[in-house]
Amino acid sequence: MQIYKVGGAVRDRLLGKPVTDIDWVVVGATTEEMLAKGFRPVGADFPVFLHPKSGEEYALARTERKNGRGYGGFIFHASPDVTLEEDLIRRDLTINAMAEDDQQNLTDPYHGQRDLEARLLRHVSPAFAEDPLRVLRVARFAARYAELGFTVAPETLELMRQLSESGELEALTPERSWKEIARALMEDQPQVFIEVLRECGALKVLMPEVDALFGVPQPEAHHPEIDTGVHTLSVLEQAALHKQPLTVRWACLLHDLGKGLTPEEEWPRHIAHEHKGLKLIKAVNERFRAPKDCQELALLVGKYHTHGHRALELKPSTLLELLQSFDVYRRPQRFEEFIAACEMDARGRKGLEQRSYPQADYLRGAATAARSVAVQPLLEKGFKGPELGEAIKGERLKALKAYKEAAPA
């Protein structure tokens, strides 16, 4: 039995980056031997075990053969005679196909270290094209390592293009796709993920609503970058720079989908794009079964982001409707995330990345004013049921009128 550290742990150590998760591969062992040593089996499809003390994953060396569509369409073979090189060749990228023993002796049959130095994301073998999930994975790695200067090798991009055109991407389950999308959006440069997907033709398959934004112009006075797709990437970039959570990043990606529906004769104006975009946002949400908090915020930001930008001009009644829509009384955090998404939208414009956004504090103040209305005095006056609701609404409207009048011009 020989045990090797493999994949990301080896890659990140060589890059000088922190190693968080460690995966191990075991060569020359059987399932029975692993169980006898106290390892706990966890893999339903192939033999993966948890170490009895550390809890880290140990997988028996295995080969795989394609026998169906999609990410799960493989037959795995694990036995003591599978070599380390045979195990490594089934991996996606050369930089992930390295192993080292307990003395840090490197096994690198597919030149991963050379590609690390060349800053290239290159596939290990033609079998790369058998797994559609790898299109998303490579785009995610491109986003992760963009700051180090990594790019996708042309021949790998060509295989990704072939996969995108093959219909295999449609075989991915929503859960697997979302897992990769969510991880990619939380990288330091998530806009690179979208750029790579677009470059290989995967974006128009997975998110045609986002792909449709590229080449759609906007008024230059508000959008010096003009192109709606470029703007969306810039908004996503700002969200990452400001360390926004996944909910905000997802909303930033989808906020302008309605502009993709504007007839060309109406360009560069996009009348009612907020309302038009809601059905598209809903479709993307459902396609990937995004978590409920991501779905809700994306829809609210899509519908109300221009309200956020015009916050200082809104009538108190409109402001109250906005606050009610977000349920700021019970869910203050969601409104904070809305404000953040609006600010990222305002900053995601060429040359305006450092602009101030006074609307943020104004909206927070409005929420505080509305929340400050006390219910108890109204109960003491005998209000109840629907009448109580109307009385509370009336008092909140008064509070917002006073807030607006007191706000500096």
N, C-alpha and C positions, 0 to 999 in steps of 0.2 A: 504494500500500500504506500503510495507516494501522494503527498498533499501539496498543492500549489495555491498561492494567492493569484487571483486572475482578475482581468477586466479593469473596472474603474479605479480600484485601489492601486493597481500598478501604474496605470496611466497618470493619475493625479500625483502620485509620489514623484514620478519622473518630471512632471510639470512644476513640482514644488508647491502644489496646492494642498490644502488640508484634506486628509482622507477621512471620510465619515463612515461609509458602509464598506465592509470587506466581504467579498465572495471568495469561496474556496472551491477548487475542483479536486476530486480524489481519483487517482489513476490506479488501476490494478486491484480494485476492491469489489466486493459483492454487497448486495443489500443486507444479507445475513451477517456479514462481518461488521457492517456499520451498526446494526441493531445490537450486536453483541458488545460493542464498545459504548453503548448507552445513548447513541444518537436517536433522535425522534423523527420519524418520517413526516413530511408535510406536503410533498408533491403528489398531486393526484395523477398527473400525466406522465411524469418522469421522476426518477429517484432523487429527491432533495431531502436533506436532513438538517435538523437543528442540533448544534453542538450541545452536549448535556450541561455545560457550565456557561459558556459565553453566549449561547443562543444564536450565534452566527450561522449562516447558511453554508452547507457543504453539499455539493452536487457530484454524483458519480459522472465520470467522463462519459460522454455520449455522442452519438452521431444522429443525424436527422434526415428524413426523406420526405419530400413534398407528396401529399396524397389527396389534397383537397384545396378549396379556396380559402383565402384569408389568413389571418394570423394563426388560427388554430389548426390549419390543415396540414399537419405534419405527423409522421410516425417517428418515434424516438427509439433508439437502440442503445442501451447501456450494458456494458459487460466489462470484466477485468482486462479484456484484450484491446479495448479502445485506447489509443495513444493520446498523449497530451496534444500533439499536433492535429490529430483528427478532431478532437474536441474544440480546439481554437479556430479551426477553419470554418466552422458553422456560425461563427460570430459575425456581427455586422461590419464593423470598421477595424482597420488594422491597428488603430490606437487602442482598441478594446480587446485585441486578440493577442495580448502578451501575458506571460505568467512568470512568477518568480517563486523559488523555494525558500526555505526558512533562513538561508544564508544570503538572500537577495540576489541569487544568480538568476539572470534574466533568460527566459526562453522566448524568442521573438522570431518565429519562422516566417512571418508575413511582413516583416520590416515596419512594424508599428513605431519603433523608436525613430527611424528615419523620417516617417511621416509626421511625428511629433515635432521634430526639428524643422521640417519644411512647412509646418502649420497647415497640414492637409488632412481633410476628412476623406479617406479613401476606403472603398469596400474591400473586403478580404477576398471574396471569390464571386463568380457569376451567380452562385446560389443566393446572393443578396437579393436578387430580383424575385425570389420566391415568396418573400414575406413583405406584404404591403405596409405593415406597421413601421418598417425601417425608413420609409419616406419621412414619416413624422419624427422618428428618432434622430435621423441625421439633421433635419431642420432644427430640432431642439439643441443638438450638440453645436450646431453653427451659432445659435443664439448664445449658448453658454460660453463658448470660447472665442466669440467675435472680438472681444477686447484684447485677446492675445494674438490676433491677426489670422485666425484660422479661416480657411475657405473650403468649399466642397470641391473635390477633384473633378475635372470636366467629365471623365469617364463614369464617375459615380453619379453625377448629375444626369447624365444620359440614361443610366439605368433607372434612376428615379422618374425620369420623363416617361420611359417605357412602361413603368409600373403605373403611372398616373393615367396613361392611355389604355391600359389593359382591362380596366373594369375591376381590378382587384381591390382598389381602395374602397369600393362600395361594399365589399365583404367584411370590412372592419366593424366590430361591434361598437355601439355608442360608448360603452364603458371604457374600452381600450383607447379609443380615439380621445375621449375626454381626459383620460389620465395623462396622455402625452401633451395635449393642448394646455392643460392646467399647469403642468410642470414647465412647459416652454414659456408660458406667459409670466411665470415667476422668475425667469432668468433675468440677468442684468440688461440684456438687449433683446427683449421679446420681439421687437419689430423685425429683427433679422430672421426669426422663425417664419413670419408671414412672407418676407421677401423671398426666402428660399423655396417655400411652398409655391409661391407664384412663379418663380423662375422655372420650376420643373413641371408646371401644369397641374399641380395637386390642389392649389387653392380653388381653381374653378370647379373642381370635382367635389371637394369637401365643403367649401364655403363660397359658392358662386355669388352670394349676396355681397361678400366683401370684395371678391375679385372684380365685380362689376363697377366698383368705385374708381378704379384706376382709369384715367383718361377723361373723367367727368370734371369739368371746370367749375370753380366757384368764383364769386366776385373778388377781384384782386384787392379791393379796399379792405376787406375783412380777412382775406386769405392770400397773403403774398405768395404762398407756395402754389396757389391756384388749384392744382390737382387734388381731388377729394381723397384718392387712395393714398397719396403722399402725406396729406394731412392726417389721415387715420394712423399711419405709421408713426408720425411725429407725436401724436397724442399718446400712443402706446409707449413711445420712448420716454416721454415726460413722466408718465405714470411709474415707470421703472426707476427713473432718476429720483423721484420723490418717494420711493419705497412704498407704493400703494399696495393694498391687499388684492387678492385675486378677484374679488367682486368688482372692484373699481377698474381693474385692468380689462376684465371681460366687458364691462359696460363701455369702456373707452373704445374697444375694438368694434363694437356694434352700434355706437351712438348715431352714426350718420347714414345708416343703410338706406334710408328713404331717398337719399340723393341719387341712388342708383336707378330709381324709377322715374326721375324727371325726364320728360320728353326733350329731345335735343333742341327743339325750337324755343324752349323756355330757358335754356342755359344762358348765363351762369347762375340765374336765380333758381331757388328751390323752394317754391311756395308749399307750405304745409308738409315739408319733408318729415317733420317729427311724427305726425299722425300716420303718414303713408308708410313709414318705416316699421311701425309696430308689428305688422303681420310678418315682416321679414325677420325681425328680432325674435319673435315667437317661434318661427320655423327653425331658426338656428339653435335656439335654446332646446327645443324638443328633439332635434336631430342628434344632438350630443348628450341629451339628458343631463344638462348642466344642473348643478345643485340649486335648490330652491332660492337661496339667497342671491346667487349669481343671476338667475332668471329674473327675479323681481327687480333687482337694481338695474339691470340692463333695460328692461321695459320702461321703468320710471325715468331713467336718464334719457332714453330715446325720446320719450314724450315731453319731458320738461326741461331739457338742457338749455333751450333758448330762454325759458323763463329765468333760469339761473343767471344768464348773461345780462338780462334786462331787469334784474332784481330791484335796482334802485328806482326804476320807472314804474314798477307794478303798483296798481291800486291796492289799497289794504284788503279789499274783498278778494282780489286775485291772489294776493299773498296768502290769505287765509286758506283759500282752496288748495294752494300748493302745499301748505303745511299739513292740511287735513289728508291730502293724498298720500303723504309719507308717514302719516300716523306718528308725528314727532313727539306726541305725548307719551306713547308707550315704546316707541322704537327710535330713540334719538340717534343711535349709531348709523342707522340707514340714511338719515338726512345728512349726517356728516360725510358719509361716503358719496352721496349725491353732490355735495358741495365740492368735494375733492375731484370728482369726475369732471365737473364743470370747469374747475380751475385748470385741469390738465388739458381740456379742450381749448381753453383760451390761450394756454402757453404753447400748444402744439401747432404753432404757425411760424413760418420762416421769419426770423429776426425778432420775434416777439416772445421768445422763450423766457425772458427775465421780467416780463411785464408784471405789474402789480395787479391784484384781483380784489378790489375793495368789496365786490359783491359777496365774498365769502364771509367776512365779518358782519356785513349787513344782514345776511340770511341767518347767521347764528343769533344775532341780536333779536331778529323777528321771532325766531323760535322760542327764545327765552321770554320775550314779552307775552307771547301766546300761552306759554306754559305757566306763566306767573298768575294767571286767573284762578282765583280760589273758588272751589265748588261749594264749600260748606255754607257760605252766606246765602247762596241761591237755594240750597236745601232748606235753610232756616226760614226763607221767605215762602216756602211751600211748593216750590217747583218740583215736579217729578215726571218721569216718563219722557215722552217726546217733547213736552214743554221745557223740561230741564235741559235737554239737548239744545233746543233753540236759544234758551237763555244763556247757556255757556258760550254758544257760538257768537251771540250778540256781544257778550263781554269781551271775548277774544278779539272781535272786530274793533271794538273801542280801544283795546290795548294796542292793536296794530296801527290804528289811526294816530294815536298819541305817539307811538314809536316813530312813525314816519315823519310826523311834524317836528319831532325833537332831533331827528337825524340831521347831521350837517349836510348842506346842499352840495 
